[in-house]
């Protein structure tokens, strides 16, 4: 799970499911918990939720 969260600047529930780490409901719980403790930021885009990794985004913004 850590690789999925820290390799990309964002993670979708489907990414966790496709990696075979959890079923959809469990993946949602895991990602929401990471958002609750401040590791990820949860955003709803249309019908889907994405979980942004602010630390990764900050690294990408650096020169």
N, CA, C and O atoms as a Maestro MAE file, in Angstrom:
{
 s_m_m2io_version
 :::
 2.0.0
}

f_m_ct {
 s_m_title
 :::
 protein
 m_atom[252] {
  # First column is atom index #
  i_m_mmod_type
  r_m_x_coord
  r_m_y_coord
  r_m_z_coord
  i_m_residue_number
  s_m_chain_name
  s_m_pdb_residue_name
  s_m_pdb_atom_name
  i_m_atomic_number
  :::
  1 25 0.829 -1.188 0.000 1 A "UNK " " N  " 7
  2 3 0.000 0.000 0.000 1 A "UNK " " CA " 6
  3 2 0.873 1.250 0.000 1 A "UNK " " C  " 6
  4 15 0.554 2.230 -0.674 1 A "UNK " " O  " 8
  5 25 1.961 1.222 0.744 2 A "UNK " " N  " 7
  6 3 2.828 2.394 0.835 2 A "UNK " " CA " 6
  7 2 3.372 2.772 -0.536 2 A "UNK " " C  " 6
  8 15 3.484 3.958 -0.848 2 A "UNK " " O  " 8
  9 25 3.710 1.788 -1.353 3 A "UNK " " N  " 7
  10 3 4.221 2.104 -2.689 3 A "UNK " " CA " 6
  11 2 3.192 2.851 -3.512 3 A "UNK " " C  " 6
  12 15 3.536 3.806 -4.209 3 A "UNK " " O  " 8
  13 25 1.940 2.438 -3.447 4 A "UNK " " N  " 7
  14 3 0.900 3.116 -4.216 4 A "UNK " " CA " 6
  15 2 0.723 4.554 -3.769 4 A "UNK " " C  " 6
  16 15 0.528 5.449 -4.592 4 A "UNK " " O  " 8
  17 25 0.789 4.772 -2.485 5 A "UNK " " N  " 7
  18 3 0.548 6.103 -1.936 5 A "UNK " " CA " 6
  19 2 1.724 7.034 -2.199 5 A "UNK " " C  " 6
  20 15 1.523 8.227 -2.428 5 A "UNK " " O  " 8
  21 25 2.937 6.514 -2.172 6 A "UNK " " N  " 7
  22 3 4.108 7.377 -2.269 6 A "UNK " " CA " 6
  23 2 4.777 7.411 -3.641 6 A "UNK " " C  " 6
  24 15 5.706 8.194 -3.840 6 A "UNK " " O  " 8
  25 25 4.338 6.591 -4.588 7 A "UNK " " N  " 7
  26 3 4.907 6.594 -5.927 7 A "UNK " " CA " 6
  27 2 4.261 7.686 -6.784 7 A "UNK " " C  " 6
  28 15 4.925 8.289 -7.627 7 A "UNK " " O  " 8
  29 25 2.997 7.932 -6.573 8 A "UNK " " N  " 7
  30 3 2.255 8.929 -7.343 8 A "UNK " " CA " 6
  31 2 1.869 10.096 -6.449 8 A "UNK " " C  " 6
  32 15 1.843 9.960 -5.226 8 A "UNK " " O  " 8
  33 25 1.573 11.226 -7.041 9 A "UNK " " N  " 7
  34 3 1.122 12.345 -6.221 9 A "UNK " " CA " 6
  35 2 -0.337 12.187 -5.765 9 A "UNK " " C  " 6
  36 15 -0.828 12.969 -4.952 9 A "UNK " " O  " 8
  37 25 -1.012 11.179 -6.293 10 A "UNK " " N  " 7
  38 3 -2.387 10.914 -5.884 10 A "UNK " " CA " 6
  39 2 -2.666 9.419 -5.969 10 A "UNK " " C  " 6
  40 15 -1.930 8.671 -6.613 10 A "UNK " " O  " 8
  41 25 -3.732 9.001 -5.313 11 A "UNK " " N  " 7
  42 3 -4.131 7.597 -5.343 11 A "UNK " " CA " 6
  43 2 -5.651 7.541 -5.423 11 A "UNK " " C  " 6
  44 15 -6.350 8.318 -4.773 11 A "UNK " " O  " 8
  45 25 -6.142 6.624 -6.217 12 A "UNK " " N  " 7
  46 3 -7.581 6.378 -6.309 12 A "UNK " " CA " 6
  47 2 -7.877 5.046 -5.625 12 A "UNK " " C  " 6
  48 15 -6.993 4.200 -5.489 12 A "UNK " " O  " 8
  49 25 -9.094 4.873 -5.206 13 A "UNK " " N  " 7
  50 3 -9.524 3.602 -4.614 13 A "UNK " " CA " 6
  51 2 -9.255 2.474 -5.612 13 A "UNK " " C  " 6
  52 15 -8.828 1.384 -5.231 13 A "UNK " " O  " 8
  53 25 -9.508 2.746 -6.881 14 A "UNK " " N  " 7
  54 3 -9.306 1.728 -7.919 14 A "UNK " " CA " 6
  55 2 -7.846 1.287 -8.002 14 A "UNK " " C  " 6
  56 15 -7.575 0.130 -8.323 14 A "UNK " " O  " 8
  57 25 -6.905 2.179 -7.722 15 A "UNK " " N  " 7
  58 3 -5.484 1.796 -7.747 15 A "UNK " " CA " 6
  59 2 -5.204 0.702 -6.719 15 A "UNK " " C  " 6
  60 15 -4.486 -0.257 -7.002 15 A "UNK " " O  " 8
  61 25 -5.771 0.851 -5.537 16 A "UNK " " N  " 7
  62 3 -5.564 -0.139 -4.464 16 A "UNK " " CA " 6
  63 2 -6.213 -1.460 -4.846 16 A "UNK " " C  " 6
  64 15 -5.633 -2.526 -4.643 16 A "UNK " " O  " 8
  65 25 -7.420 -1.385 -5.401 17 A "UNK " " N  " 7
  66 3 -8.139 -2.592 -5.803 17 A "UNK " " CA " 6
  67 2 -7.391 -3.305 -6.935 17 A "UNK " " C  " 6
  68 15 -7.213 -4.523 -6.886 17 A "UNK " " O  " 8
  69 25 -6.955 -2.558 -7.947 18 A "UNK " " N  " 7
  70 3 -6.247 -3.150 -9.087 18 A "UNK " " CA " 6
  71 2 -4.927 -3.793 -8.681 18 A "UNK " " C  " 6
  72 15 -4.482 -4.758 -9.304 18 A "UNK " " O  " 8
  73 25 -4.301 -3.256 -7.633 19 A "UNK " " N  " 7
  74 3 -3.046 -3.836 -7.143 19 A "UNK " " CA " 6
  75 2 -3.295 -5.109 -6.343 19 A "UNK " " C  " 6
  76 15 -2.350 -5.793 -5.954 19 A "UNK " " O  " 8
  77 25 -4.560 -5.427 -6.098 20 A "UNK " " N  " 7
  78 3 -4.906 -6.643 -5.365 20 A "UNK " " CA " 6
  79 2 -4.670 -6.537 -3.867 20 A "UNK " " C  " 6
  80 15 -4.550 -7.555 -3.185 20 A "UNK " " O  " 8
  81 25 -4.602 -5.311 -3.345 21 A "UNK " " N  " 7
  82 3 -4.320 -5.121 -1.923 21 A "UNK " " CA " 6
  83 2 -5.570 -5.163 -1.054 21 A "UNK " " C  " 6
  84 15 -5.498 -5.490 0.131 21 A "UNK " " O  " 8
  85 25 -6.704 -4.834 -1.640 22 A "UNK " " N  " 7
  86 3 -7.942 -4.816 -0.865 22 A "UNK " " CA " 6
  87 2 -9.128 -4.736 -1.808 22 A "UNK " " C  " 6
  88 15 -8.995 -4.353 -2.971 22 A "UNK " " O  " 8
  89 25 -10.284 -5.102 -1.289 23 A "UNK " " N  " 7
  90 3 -11.511 -4.893 -2.044 23 A "UNK " " CA " 6
  91 2 -11.892 -3.424 -1.932 23 A "UNK " " C  " 6
  92 15 -11.335 -2.698 -1.108 23 A "UNK " " O  " 8
  93 25 -12.831 -2.985 -2.747 24 A "UNK " " N  " 7
  94 3 -13.170 -1.569 -2.860 24 A "UNK " " CA " 6
  95 2 -13.506 -0.932 -1.505 24 A "UNK " " C  " 6
  96 15 -12.973 0.131 -1.185 24 A "UNK " " O  " 8
  97 25 -14.353 -1.540 -0.725 25 A "UNK " " N  " 7
  98 3 -14.761 -0.958 0.557 25 A "UNK " " CA " 6
  99 2 -13.568 -0.827 1.511 25 A "UNK " " C  " 6
  100 15 -13.407 0.203 2.167 25 A "UNK " " O  " 8
  101 25 -12.746 -1.856 1.585 26 A "UNK " " N  " 7
  102 3 -11.578 -1.830 2.468 26 A "UNK " " CA " 6
  103 2 -10.564 -0.790 1.993 26 A "UNK " " C  " 6
  104 15 -9.972 -0.080 2.806 26 A "UNK " " O  " 8
  105 25 -10.366 -0.704 0.685 27 A "UNK " " N  " 7
  106 3 -9.451 0.299 0.133 27 A "UNK " " CA " 6
  107 2 -9.921 1.702 0.495 27 A "UNK " " C  " 6
  108 15 -9.110 2.561 0.839 27 A "UNK " " O  " 8
  109 25 -11.208 1.933 0.419 28 A "UNK " " N  " 7
  110 3 -11.773 3.228 0.789 28 A "UNK " " CA " 6
  111 2 -11.507 3.549 2.248 28 A "UNK " " C  " 6
  112 15 -11.143 4.677 2.581 28 A "UNK " " O  " 8
  113 25 -11.684 2.577 3.112 29 A "UNK " " N  " 7
  114 3 -11.432 2.769 4.548 29 A "UNK " " CA " 6
  115 2 -9.959 3.093 4.791 29 A "UNK " " C  " 6
  116 15 -9.643 4.011 5.547 29 A "UNK " " O  " 8
  117 25 -9.071 2.354 4.160 30 A "UNK " " N  " 7
  118 3 -7.630 2.591 4.329 30 A "UNK " " CA " 6
  119 2 -7.245 4.009 3.907 30 A "UNK " " C  " 6
  120 15 -6.556 4.719 4.639 30 A "UNK " " O  " 8
  121 25 -7.697 4.408 2.723 31 A "UNK " " N  " 7
  122 3 -7.332 5.730 2.210 31 A "UNK " " CA " 6
  123 2 -7.948 6.848 3.048 31 A "UNK " " C  " 6
  124 15 -7.309 7.873 3.286 31 A "UNK " " O  " 8
  125 25 -9.182 6.651 3.493 32 A "UNK " " N  " 7
  126 3 -9.814 7.664 4.346 32 A "UNK " " CA " 6
  127 2 -9.090 7.793 5.680 32 A "UNK " " C  " 6
  128 15 -8.987 8.892 6.225 32 A "UNK " " O  " 8
  129 25 -8.596 6.699 6.200 33 A "UNK " " N  " 7
  130 3 -7.844 6.750 7.460 33 A "UNK " " CA " 6
  131 2 -6.537 7.523 7.267 33 A "UNK " " C  " 6
  132 15 -6.149 8.312 8.128 33 A "UNK " " O  " 8
  133 25 -5.867 7.299 6.149 34 A "UNK " " N  " 7
  134 3 -4.649 8.057 5.854 34 A "UNK " " CA " 6
  135 2 -4.961 9.550 5.704 34 A "UNK " " C  " 6
  136 15 -4.140 10.395 6.059 34 A "UNK " " O  " 8
  137 25 -6.136 9.871 5.183 35 A "UNK " " N  " 7
  138 3 -6.552 11.273 5.090 35 A "UNK " " CA " 6
  139 2 -6.863 11.835 6.478 35 A "UNK " " C  " 6
  140 15 -6.544 12.988 6.764 35 A "UNK " " O  " 8
  141 25 -7.475 11.038 7.327 36 A "UNK " " N  " 7
  142 3 -7.814 11.476 8.675 36 A "UNK " " CA " 6
  143 2 -6.573 11.828 9.483 36 A "UNK " " C  " 6
  144 15 -6.591 12.787 10.254 36 A "UNK " " O  " 8
  145 25 -5.500 11.066 9.317 37 A "UNK " " N  " 7
  146 3 -4.285 11.343 10.095 37 A "UNK " " CA " 6
  147 2 -3.357 12.338 9.393 37 A "UNK " " C  " 6
  148 15 -2.274 12.639 9.894 37 A "UNK " " O  " 8
  149 25 -3.787 12.849 8.224 38 A "UNK " " N  " 7
  150 3 -3.064 13.931 7.577 38 A "UNK " " CA " 6
  151 2 -2.015 13.549 6.555 38 A "UNK " " C  " 6
  152 15 -1.293 14.415 6.062 38 A "UNK " " O  " 8
  153 25 -1.915 12.279 6.227 39 A "UNK " " N  " 7
  154 3 -0.929 11.860 5.230 39 A "UNK " " CA " 6
  155 2 -1.426 12.171 3.820 39 A "UNK " " C  " 6
  156 15 -0.649 12.580 2.958 39 A "UNK " " O  " 8
  157 25 -2.723 11.975 3.592 40 A "UNK " " N  " 7
  158 3 -3.336 12.259 2.300 40 A "UNK " " CA " 6
  159 2 -4.429 13.311 2.459 40 A "UNK " " C  " 6
  160 15 -4.926 13.546 3.561 40 A "UNK " " O  " 8
  161 25 -4.794 13.938 1.350 41 A "UNK " " N  " 7
  162 3 -5.907 14.880 1.319 41 A "UNK " " CA " 6
  163 2 -6.980 14.302 0.395 41 A "UNK " " C  " 6
  164 15 -6.697 13.958 -0.752 41 A "UNK " " O  " 8
  165 25 -8.203 14.199 0.899 42 A "UNK " " N  " 7
  166 3 -9.291 13.605 0.132 42 A "UNK " " CA " 6
  167 2 -10.025 14.682 -0.668 42 A "UNK " " C  " 6
  168 15 -10.403 15.721 -0.128 42 A "UNK " " O  " 8
  169 25 -10.220 14.420 -1.963 43 A "UNK " " N  " 7
  170 3 -10.958 15.338 -2.835 43 A "UNK " " CA " 6
  171 2 -11.941 14.536 -3.673 43 A "UNK " " C  " 6
  172 15 -11.624 13.459 -4.178 43 A "UNK " " O  " 8
  173 25 -13.139 15.085 -3.807 44 A "UNK " " N  " 7
  174 3 -14.136 14.438 -4.649 44 A "UNK " " CA " 6
  175 2 -14.138 15.127 -6.010 44 A "UNK " " C  " 6
  176 15 -14.271 16.348 -6.102 44 A "UNK " " O  " 8
  177 25 -13.990 14.341 -7.045 45 A "UNK " " N  " 7
  178 3 -14.031 14.842 -8.410 45 A "UNK " " CA " 6
  179 2 -15.107 14.040 -9.142 45 A "UNK " " C  " 6
  180 15 -14.922 12.863 -9.454 45 A "UNK " " O  " 8
  181 25 -16.211 14.688 -9.402 46 A "UNK " " N  " 7
  182 3 -17.340 13.973 -9.994 46 A "UNK " " CA " 6
  183 2 -17.852 12.942 -9.007 46 A "UNK " " C  " 6
  184 15 -18.157 13.264 -7.859 46 A "UNK " " O  " 8
  185 25 -17.942 11.714 -9.456 47 A "UNK " " N  " 7
  186 3 -18.411 10.635 -8.589 47 A "UNK " " CA " 6
  187 2 -17.274 9.904 -7.898 47 A "UNK " " C  " 6
  188 15 -17.505 9.006 -7.088 47 A "UNK " " O  " 8
  189 25 -16.071 10.282 -8.214 48 A "UNK " " N  " 7
  190 3 -14.901 9.566 -7.699 48 A "UNK " " CA " 6
  191 2 -14.141 10.403 -6.667 48 A "UNK " " C  " 6
  192 15 -14.146 11.633 -6.720 48 A "UNK " " O  " 8
  193 25 -13.496 9.718 -5.736 49 A "UNK " " N  " 7
  194 3 -12.633 10.384 -4.771 49 A "UNK " " CA " 6
  195 2 -11.190 10.083 -5.131 49 A "UNK " " C  " 6
  196 15 -10.834 8.960 -5.485 49 A "UNK " " O  " 8
  197 25 -10.370 11.120 -5.029 50 A "UNK " " N  " 7
  198 3 -8.934 10.911 -5.170 50 A "UNK " " CA " 6
  199 2 -8.278 11.363 -3.876 50 A "UNK " " C  " 6
  200 15 -8.792 12.230 -3.169 50 A "UNK " " O  " 8
  201 25 -7.160 10.776 -3.587 51 A "UNK " " N  " 7
  202 3 -6.439 11.068 -2.358 51 A "UNK " " CA " 6
  203 2 -5.069 11.602 -2.750 51 A "UNK " " C  " 6
  204 15 -4.213 10.868 -3.243 51 A "UNK " " O  " 8
  205 25 -4.882 12.902 -2.517 52 A "UNK " " N  " 7
  206 3 -3.635 13.568 -2.881 52 A "UNK " " CA " 6
  207 2 -2.591 13.386 -1.796 52 A "UNK " " C  " 6
  208 15 -2.899 13.374 -0.604 52 A "UNK " " O  " 8
  209 25 -1.348 13.244 -2.239 53 A "UNK " " N  " 7
  210 3 -0.225 13.164 -1.313 53 A "UNK " " CA " 6
  211 2 0.486 14.524 -1.358 53 A "UNK " " C  " 6
  212 15 1.270 14.778 -2.272 53 A "UNK " " O  " 8
  213 25 0.220 15.399 -0.383 54 A "UNK " " N  " 7
  214 3 0.792 16.750 -0.438 54 A "UNK " " CA " 6
  215 2 2.326 16.763 -0.420 54 A "UNK " " C  " 6
  216 15 2.934 17.649 -1.020 54 A "UNK " " O  " 8
  217 25 2.951 15.812 0.246 55 A "UNK " " N  " 7
  218 3 4.412 15.764 0.276 55 A "UNK " " CA " 6
  219 2 4.969 15.487 -1.120 55 A "UNK " " C  " 6
  220 15 5.961 16.098 -1.520 55 A "UNK " " O  " 8
  221 25 4.354 14.589 -1.852 56 A "UNK " " N  " 7
  222 3 4.796 14.290 -3.222 56 A "UNK " " CA " 6
  223 2 4.571 15.478 -4.139 56 A "UNK " " C  " 6
  224 15 5.409 15.782 -4.988 56 A "UNK " " O  " 8
  225 25 3.456 16.140 -3.973 57 A "UNK " " N  " 7
  226 3 3.153 17.307 -4.795 57 A "UNK " " CA " 6
  227 2 4.168 18.413 -4.524 57 A "UNK " " C  " 6
  228 15 4.623 19.076 -5.457 57 A "UNK " " O  " 8
  229 25 4.524 18.618 -3.273 58 A "UNK " " N  " 7
  230 3 5.533 19.630 -2.928 58 A "UNK " " CA " 6
  231 2 6.883 19.307 -3.560 58 A "UNK " " C  " 6
  232 15 7.575 20.209 -4.032 58 A "UNK " " O  " 8
  233 25 7.265 18.033 -3.575 59 A "UNK " " N  " 7
  234 3 8.518 17.628 -4.214 59 A "UNK " " CA " 6
  235 2 8.499 17.900 -5.711 59 A "UNK " " C  " 6
  236 15 9.502 18.324 -6.286 59 A "UNK " " O  " 8
  237 25 7.359 17.657 -6.336 60 A "UNK " " N  " 7
  238 3 7.244 17.897 -7.771 60 A "UNK " " CA " 6
  239 2 7.282 19.382 -8.106 60 A "UNK " " C  " 6
  240 15 7.691 19.754 -9.206 60 A "UNK " " O  " 8
  241 25 6.869 20.222 -7.192 61 A "UNK " " N  " 7
  242 3 6.865 21.671 -7.414 61 A "UNK " " CA " 6
  243 2 8.250 22.292 -7.284 61 A "UNK " " C  " 6
  244 15 8.482 23.388 -7.796 61 A "UNK " " O  " 8
  245 25 9.162 21.622 -6.619 62 A "UNK " " N  " 7
  246 3 10.497 22.179 -6.403 62 A "UNK " " CA " 6
  247 2 11.266 22.256 -7.728 62 A "UNK " " C  " 6
  248 15 11.071 21.448 -8.637 62 A "UNK " " O  " 8
  249 25 12.134 23.246 -7.798 63 A "UNK " " N  " 7
  250 3 12.960 23.430 -9.001 63 A "UNK " " CA " 6
  251 2 14.046 22.387 -9.091 63 A "UNK " " C  " 6
  252 15 14.832 22.393 -10.039 63 A "UNK " " O  " 8
  :::
 }
 m_bond[251] {
  # First column is bond index #
  i_m_from
  i_m_to
  i_m_order
  :::
  1 1 2 1
  2 2 3 1
  3 3 4 2
  4 3 5 1
  5 5 6 1
  6 6 7 1
  7 7 8 2
  8 7 9 1
  9 9 10 1
  10 10 11 1
  11 11 12 2
  12 11 13 1
  13 13 14 1
  14 14 15 1
  15 15 16 2
  16 15 17 1
  17 17 18 1
  18 18 19 1
  19 19 20 2
  20 19 21 1
  21 21 22 1
  22 22 23 1
  23 23 24 2
  24 23 25 1
  25 25 26 1
  26 26 27 1
  27 27 28 2
  28 27 29 1
  29 29 30 1
  30 30 31 1
  31 31 32 2
  32 31 33 1
  33 33 34 1
  34 34 35 1
  35 35 36 2
  36 35 37 1
  37 37 38 1
  38 38 39 1
  39 39 40 2
  40 39 41 1
  41 41 42 1
  42 42 43 1
  43 43 44 2
  44 43 45 1
  45 45 46 1
  46 46 47 1
  47 47 48 2
  48 47 49 1
  49 49 50 1
  50 50 51 1
  51 51 52 2
  52 51 53 1
  53 53 54 1
  54 54 55 1
  55 55 56 2
  56 55 57 1
  57 57 58 1
  58 58 59 1
  59 59 60 2
  60 59 61 1
  61 61 62 1
  62 62 63 1
  63 63 64 2
  64 63 65 1
  65 65 66 1
  66 66 67 1
  67 67 68 2
  68 67 69 1
  69 69 70 1
  70 70 71 1
  71 71 72 2
  72 71 73 1
  73 73 74 1
  74 74 75 1
  75 75 76 2
  76 75 77 1
  77 77 78 1
  78 78 79 1
  79 79 80 2
  80 79 81 1
  81 81 82 1
  82 82 83 1
  83 83 84 2
  84 83 85 1
  85 85 86 1
  86 86 87 1
  87 87 88 2
  88 87 89 1
  89 89 90 1
  90 90 91 1
  91 91 92 2
  92 91 93 1
  93 93 94 1
  94 94 95 1
  95 95 96 2
  96 95 97 1
  97 97 98 1
  98 98 99 1
  99 99 100 2
  100 99 101 1
  101 101 102 1
  102 102 103 1
  103 103 104 2
  104 103 105 1
  105 105 106 1
  106 106 107 1
  107 107 108 2
  108 107 109 1
  109 109 110 1
  110 110 111 1
  111 111 112 2
  112 111 113 1
  113 113 114 1
  114 114 115 1
  115 115 116 2
  116 115 117 1
  117 117 118 1
  118 118 119 1
  119 119 120 2
  120 119 121 1
  121 121 122 1
  122 122 123 1
  123 123 124 2
  124 123 125 1
  125 125 126 1
  126 126 127 1
  127 127 128 2
  128 127 129 1
  129 129 130 1
  130 130 131 1
  131 131 132 2
  132 131 133 1
  133 133 134 1
  134 134 135 1
  135 135 136 2
  136 135 137 1
  137 137 138 1
  138 138 139 1
  139 139 140 2
  140 139 141 1
  141 141 142 1
  142 142 143 1
  143 143 144 2
  144 143 145 1
  145 145 146 1
  146 146 147 1
  147 147 148 2
  148 147 149 1
  149 149 150 1
  150 150 151 1
  151 151 152 2
  152 151 153 1
  153 153 154 1
  154 154 155 1
  155 155 156 2
  156 155 157 1
  157 157 158 1
  158 158 159 1
  159 159 160 2
  160 159 161 1
  161 161 162 1
  162 162 163 1
  163 163 164 2
  164 163 165 1
  165 165 166 1
  166 166 167 1
  167 167 168 2
  168 167 169 1
  169 169 170 1
  170 170 171 1
  171 171 172 2
  172 171 173 1
  173 173 174 1
  174 174 175 1
  175 175 176 2
  176 175 177 1
  177 177 178 1
  178 178 179 1
  179 179 180 2
  180 179 181 1
  181 181 182 1
  182 182 183 1
  183 183 184 2
  184 183 185 1
  185 185 186 1
  186 186 187 1
  187 187 188 2
  188 187 189 1
  189 189 190 1
  190 190 191 1
  191 191 192 2
  192 191 193 1
  193 193 194 1
  194 194 195 1
  195 195 196 2
  196 195 197 1
  197 197 198 1
  198 198 199 1
  199 199 200 2
  200 199 201 1
  201 201 202 1
  202 202 203 1
  203 203 204 2
  204 203 205 1
  205 205 206 1
  206 206 207 1
  207 207 208 2
  208 207 209 1
  209 209 210 1
  210 210 211 1
  211 211 212 2
  212 211 213 1
  213 213 214 1
  214 214 215 1
  215 215 216 2
  216 215 217 1
  217 217 218 1
  218 218 219 1
  219 219 220 2
  220 219 221 1
  221 221 222 1
  222 222 223 1
  223 223 224 2
  224 223 225 1
  225 225 226 1
  226 226 227 1
  227 227 228 2
  228 227 229 1
  229 229 230 1
  230 230 231 1
  231 231 232 2
  232 231 233 1
  233 233 234 1
  234 234 235 1
  235 235 236 2
  236 235 237 1
  237 237 238 1
  238 238 239 1
  239 239 240 2
  240 239 241 1
  241 241 242 1
  242 242 243 1
  243 243 244 2
  244 243 245 1
  245 245 246 1
  246 246 247 1
  247 247 248 2
  248 247 249 1
  249 249 250 1
  250 250 251 1
  251 251 252 2
  :::
 }
}
